[in-house]
Amino acid sequence: LLAMAGAGALARPFLPGGSTWSWVINSKSDLDGVGVNARLLSADANGALLSQQPGRAVSLITAPLTLPSDAEHTLVVEVACPEIPLNTNRSSLVLLLWQTEAKESYHYRESTVRLSGTPTRLAFNLPDEPQKIHRLGVQFPDVDGPILIRSFEIPSLSLTDRLRLFAQQAGEREPLRTHSLNFLRGPS
């Protein structure tokens, strides 16, 4: 019985995906009930163009969510930094923010990503079971110029997407911080 459970756990990445969810920003009305910690420059079919407020990092947090229990455990956020030249990219720190209940504070997980002037899809593993998540968000503490956030999505990933995501996450390194010395990290 234990061997069958182990084989089932190993087969999970190869099984068809579960429910999907998406939030695409097409207008200012799509931002009703969300947390915008930035100056909103525009909101149209291209997404929400946000700029930093003095002394605060740009962040966008969804309205309260009700995600199904069979949803994928991957969040994809599509962003662009319009002031970065089109064929270049730069490394930047991004925080995945989440709550499991309504309260003031958020949990967060740091990732270093490559941002560019063209839309980039950032993939994060959900830190908790989808049905336990109350709100999701992203924060960009290193971005000085405006940032365009187009969508949040929990997609149904194909086998090749899952393998690509695994390879990408296996290659990511934990940002070097004082508390991360002597710490070995594997794929999320």
C-alpha positions as CSV (number, residue, x, y, z in Angstrom):
1,L,0.0,0.0,0.0
2,L,2.9,2.4,0.9
3,A,4.6,1.6,-2.5
4,M,1.4,2.4,-4.4
5,A,1.1,5.7,-2.5
6,G,4.8,6.5,-3.4
7,A,4.2,5.6,-7.1
8,G,1.1,7.8,-7.1
9,A,3.0,10.7,-5.8
10,L,5.7,10.3,-8.4
11,A,3.0,10.1,-11.1
12,R,1.3,13.3,-10.0
13,P,3.3,15.7,-12.3
14,F,2.4,13.6,-15.3
15,L,-1.4,13.6,-14.7
16,P,-3.7,16.1,-16.4
17,G,-4.1,19.4,-14.6
18,G,-7.0,20.6,-12.5
19,S,-9.1,23.7,-12.5
20,T,-7.9,27.0,-13.9
21,W,-8.3,30.6,-12.7
22,S,-7.4,33.9,-14.3
23,W,-7.6,37.6,-13.7
24,V,-6.8,39.7,-16.8
25,I,-6.7,43.5,-16.3
26,N,-8.5,45.2,-19.2
27,S,-9.8,48.4,-17.5
28,K,-9.9,50.4,-14.3
29,S,-13.0,48.6,-13.2
30,D,-11.0,45.3,-13.1
31,L,-9.1,46.8,-10.1
32,D,-12.2,47.2,-7.9
33,G,-11.6,45.5,-4.5
34,V,-7.9,44.8,-5.1
35,G,-4.9,46.1,-3.2
36,V,-2.9,48.6,-5.3
37,N,0.2,49.9,-3.5
38,A,1.4,52.2,-6.2
39,R,0.4,55.1,-8.4
40,L,-2.0,53.9,-11.1
41,L,-0.9,55.5,-14.3
42,S,-3.4,53.7,-16.5
43,A,-5.5,50.6,-16.8
44,D,-6.5,49.4,-20.2
45,A,-6.4,46.3,-22.5
46,N,-2.6,46.3,-22.0
47,G,-2.9,45.9,-18.3
48,A,-2.3,48.1,-15.2
49,L,0.6,50.5,-15.5
50,L,1.9,51.2,-12.0
51,S,4.7,53.5,-10.7
52,Q,6.4,53.6,-7.3
53,Q,5.1,55.8,-4.5
54,P,7.8,57.5,-2.5
55,G,9.2,55.0,0.0
56,R,7.1,52.1,-1.1
57,A,7.6,49.2,-3.4
58,V,5.1,48.6,-6.3
59,S,2.6,45.8,-5.4
60,L,-0.7,44.5,-6.7
61,I,-2.8,42.1,-4.6
62,T,-6.0,40.3,-5.8
63,A,-9.4,40.7,-4.3
64,P,-10.4,37.9,-1.9
65,L,-10.3,34.5,-3.8
66,T,-12.1,31.3,-3.7
67,L,-9.9,28.8,-5.5
68,P,-11.0,25.2,-6.1
69,S,-9.1,22.4,-4.3
70,D,-8.2,20.8,-7.6
71,A,-6.5,24.0,-9.0
72,E,-2.9,23.8,-10.1
73,H,-0.3,24.8,-7.6
74,T,1.4,27.3,-10.1
75,L,0.7,31.0,-10.3
76,V,1.7,32.8,-13.5
77,V,1.9,36.6,-13.5
78,E,2.5,38.5,-16.8
79,V,4.5,41.7,-16.4
80,A,6.6,44.1,-18.4
81,C,8.9,47.0,-17.5
82,P,8.3,49.6,-20.3
83,E,11.4,51.6,-19.6
84,I,13.7,48.6,-20.2
85,P,14.9,48.5,-23.8
86,L,13.0,45.8,-25.8
87,N,15.8,43.3,-26.5
88,T,17.4,43.5,-23.0
89,N,16.4,42.2,-19.6
90,R,17.6,42.7,-16.1
91,S,17.6,40.7,-12.9
92,S,15.1,41.9,-10.3
93,L,13.8,40.7,-7.0
94,V,10.0,39.9,-6.9
95,L,8.0,38.9,-3.9
96,L,5.1,36.5,-4.1
97,L,2.6,37.7,-1.5
98,W,-0.2,35.6,0.0
99,Q,-2.7,35.4,2.8
100,T,-4.6,32.4,4.1
101,E,-7.1,34.6,6.0
102,A,-8.2,38.2,6.0
103,K,-5.6,40.2,8.1
104,E,-3.2,43.1,7.8
105,S,0.1,41.1,7.1
106,Y,1.1,38.9,4.2
107,H,3.4,36.0,3.9
108,Y,6.0,36.3,1.2
109,R,8.5,34.3,-0.8
110,E,11.4,36.0,-2.7
111,S,12.4,35.1,-6.3
112,T,15.0,36.6,-8.6
113,V,13.6,37.0,-12.1
114,R,14.6,38.5,-15.5
115,L,12.3,41.4,-16.4
116,S,12.2,43.1,-19.8
117,G,10.3,45.7,-21.8
118,T,8.3,42.9,-23.4
119,P,5.7,40.9,-21.5
120,T,7.3,38.2,-19.3
121,R,5.5,35.4,-17.7
122,L,6.7,34.8,-14.1
123,A,5.8,31.4,-12.6
124,F,5.6,30.8,-8.9
125,N,4.7,27.7,-6.9
126,L,1.7,28.3,-4.7
127,P,2.9,28.2,-1.1
128,D,-0.2,26.5,0.3
129,E,-3.2,24.5,-0.9
130,P,-5.2,26.5,-3.4
131,Q,-8.4,26.4,-1.4
132,K,-6.6,27.8,1.6
133,I,-5.4,30.9,-0.1
134,H,-7.4,34.1,0.6
135,R,-5.4,36.6,-1.5
136,L,-2.4,36.6,-3.8
137,G,-0.1,39.4,-5.0
138,V,3.3,40.4,-6.3
139,Q,5.6,43.1,-5.1
140,F,8.6,44.6,-7.0
141,P,11.0,46.2,-4.5
142,D,13.8,46.6,-7.0
143,V,11.9,48.2,-9.9
144,D,12.3,52.0,-10.0
145,G,10.4,52.8,-13.2
146,P,6.8,51.9,-14.1
147,I,5.7,48.3,-14.3
148,L,2.9,46.9,-16.4
149,I,1.0,44.0,-14.8
150,R,-1.2,42.3,-17.4
151,S,-2.7,39.2,-15.7
152,F,-2.6,36.7,-12.9
153,E,-3.4,33.1,-13.9
154,I,-3.5,29.6,-12.5
155,P,-3.2,27.6,-15.7
156,S,-3.6,24.0,-16.5
157,L,-0.1,23.0,-17.4
158,S,0.9,20.4,-20.1
159,L,3.5,17.8,-19.4
160,T,6.1,19.8,-21.3
161,D,5.2,23.0,-19.4
162,R,5.6,21.2,-16.1
163,L,9.0,19.8,-17.1
164,R,10.2,23.2,-18.3
165,L,9.0,24.8,-15.1
166,F,10.8,22.1,-13.1
167,A,14.0,22.7,-15.0
168,Q,13.7,26.5,-14.5
169,Q,13.0,26.2,-10.7
170,A,15.8,23.7,-10.3
171,G,18.2,26.3,-11.8
172,E,17.0,29.2,-9.6
173,R,19.1,30.1,-6.7
174,E,18.0,31.5,-3.4
175,P,18.9,35.2,-3.1
176,L,22.0,35.5,-1.0
177,R,21.0,36.9,2.4
178,T,22.6,36.7,5.8
179,H,20.0,34.1,7.0
180,S,20.5,31.9,3.9
181,L,24.2,31.0,4.5
182,N,24.8,27.3,4.8
183,F,21.4,26.6,3.3
184,L,20.9,24.2,0.4
185,R,17.8,24.7,-1.7
186,G,16.3,22.5,-4.3
187,P,13.4,23.0,-6.7
188,S,10.2,24.4,-5.1
